């Protein structure tokens, strides 16, 4: 509720939200082998807001990351990851090794970026690293599983199938106004 209200919106309970929260709690509290949470669904239905609320909750526990001693977990937009890899590579490397990381809006970034003629695949490489190290990862996306497979290829899709507990957000957008765009 606090995260929704911080965004100047009115919180509304619903069966779909109860189901999403229940599934997230199940993933966080069971001994499931999957170390990644994949939140997928249409635009504006609460995926990013839910991750921010979880971040606020975990930050209250003041858990320190062993790799860089930061508190809690970072939420980084997938587009930022792409440019970070090219322009601030050491920061990207540090981010890829964080014990806990959330990647917001997977699928909005370029799959490849160029650095002096070299082709880099920042998000793909980051996902490989997180898979290999089995690091706590949360991903939000508007892509369907089929679109993920088409965009990132068979290898990433296969790894996500193994590592990710998927919660599908089927509810409509919370973003409403009088503009009909």
Long-range contacts (C-beta under 8 A, 24 or more apart in sequence): 2-53, 2-56, 3-49, 3-50, 3-52, 3-53, 3-56, 4-49, 7-49, 9-174, 12-174, 14-171, 16-169, 16-170, 16-171, 17-46, 17-171, 20-46, 20-50, 20-167, 20-169, 21-50, 23-165, 23-167, 24-50, 24-54, 24-167, 27-165, 27-167, 32-165, 34-162, 34-163, 34-164, 34-165, 35-134, 35-135, 35-136, 35-137, 35-163, 36-130, 36-136, 36-137, 36-138, 36-139, 36-160, 36-163, 36-164, 36-165, 37-137, 37-138, 37-139, 37-164, 37-165, 37-167, 38-139, 38-141, 38-160, 38-164, 38-165, 38-166, 38-167, 39-138, 39-139, 39-140, 39-141, 39-166, 39-167, 39-169, 40-140, 40-141, 40-142, 40-143, 40-144, 40-145, 40-166, 40-167, 40-168, 40-169, 41-142, 41-168, 41-169, 41-170, 41-171, 42-142, 42-169, 42-172, 42-173, 43-142, 43-173, 43-175, 44-173, 44-174, 44-175, 45-169, 45-170, 45-171, 45-172, 45-173, 45-174, 46-169, 46-171, 46-174, 47-140, 47-141, 47-169, 48-75, 48-104, 48-105, 48-140, 51-75, 51-102, 51-104, 51-138, 51-140, 54-138, 55-102, 58-100, 63-100, 65-98, 65-99, 65-100, 66-99, 67-94, 67-97, 67-98, 67-99, 68-94, 68-97, 68-98, 70-98, 72-100, 73-98, 73-99, 73-100, 73-101, 73-102, 73-136, 73-138, 74-98, 74-100, 74-101, 74-102, 75-102, 75-104, 76-101, 76-102, 76-103, 76-104, 77-104, 77-105, 77-108, 77-109, 78-103, 78-104, 78-105, 78-106, 78-107, 78-108, 78-109, 78-123, 79-105, 79-108, 79-109, 81-109, 81-122, 81-123, 81-126, 82-109, 82-110, 82-113, 82-122, 82-123, 83-113, 84-122, 85-113, 85-120, 85-122, 85-125, 85-126, 86-113, 86-114, 86-115, 86-120, 86-122, 92-122, 92-126, 95-126, 96-125, 96-126, 96-129, 96-130, 97-129, 97-133, 97-135, 98-135, 99-135, 99-136, 100-135, 100-136, 100-137, 101-130, 101-135, 101-136, 101-137, 101-138, 102-137, 102-138, 102-139, 102-140, 103-137, 103-138, 103-139, 103-140, 104-140, 105-140, 105-141, 105-142, 106-139, 106-140, 106-141, 106-143, 106-148, 107-141, 107-142, 107-143, 107-147, 107-148, 107-151, 111-151, 111-152, 123-152, 124-152, 124-153, 124-156, 127-152, 127-156, 127-159, 127-160, 128-156, 128-159, 130-163, 131-159, 131-162, 131-163, 134-163, 137-163, 139-164
